Amino acid sequence: MLRPGIESMRGLLAFYGGADEMTSSLTNISVWVDLDAARQLDRFQPMLDLGKQFVDKGATFERPIMNYMTLWQLQPVPGN
């Protein structure tokens, strides 16, 4: 449902979703080429609509959506 729209957005490098059963929380982490590309999610209507369904069931969201600039990056060392 969300995947085709997110994958078609300009500048998407990666998107991860996760759940923590101990805290009953969900998180999305996405990586974009620049801040303007990342902010596309702020107005992506299918995601906003799905969020309303979660709120109707008692979920809360942290607002505003946080966007962070990359300071450093780890990559696997070849041969390890």
N, C-alpha and C positions, 0 to 999 in steps of 0.2 A: 504494500500500500504506500508506504513512505519511500521505499528504496528507489523506485525509478525516478521520482522527482528529485531526490537528494543527489543521486548519481548523475543527473543531467545538469546540475548546477555548475556554473563556472568556477574553476579553481579548487574543486574538491580533491584532496590528496588521500584522505582516509576518514572513516567514520566508525566509531566503536560504541556499543551500548553494553551496559553492565548492570547487574543486580547484586545487592548485598542482602541476603536473607536475614542476617542478624539484626540489621537496622531497618529492614523493610524499605530500602531505598533503591532508586534507579538512577543511573547517570548516563549521559551521552557525552562522548569526547569526539571532537572532529578536528581535522587538520586541513587548513586551507592555505592557498598561496598568498593571501593578503587579508586584511581586516574587512575590506568591502565584500570580498567573497564570503567570509565567515558570517557576516551580518545578513546574508540571504536567508538564513534559517530564522531570523527574527520575524520575518514576514511570510514564511512558507505556510500557507493556509492549511494544507492537510495536517501538518504537525500541530498547528494551533487548534484545529478542530479536535484532534485526538487528545490533546491536553485537556480540553474541556470535558471530555468523557472521564478522564482520570480524576479531575476536580469533582465531578458529580459523584464519584465513588469515595471522596474523602482525601484525595491526594493534595499535596501542596507543592508549589514550585518556588525555587529561589529566583528572585528577580532583583535587579535586571540580570539578563543572561550575561555571564562573564566571558570576555574574550581576552586571551593572553597572547602576547608576542613570544615567540620562541627565543630562549636565551642560550640553550645548548641542546645537543642531541647525542644520544648513544646509538651506535650501530654495532651489530655483531662483528667480531674480529674474524676475518677469514681463517679457516682452519681450526676454529674452536667449536 
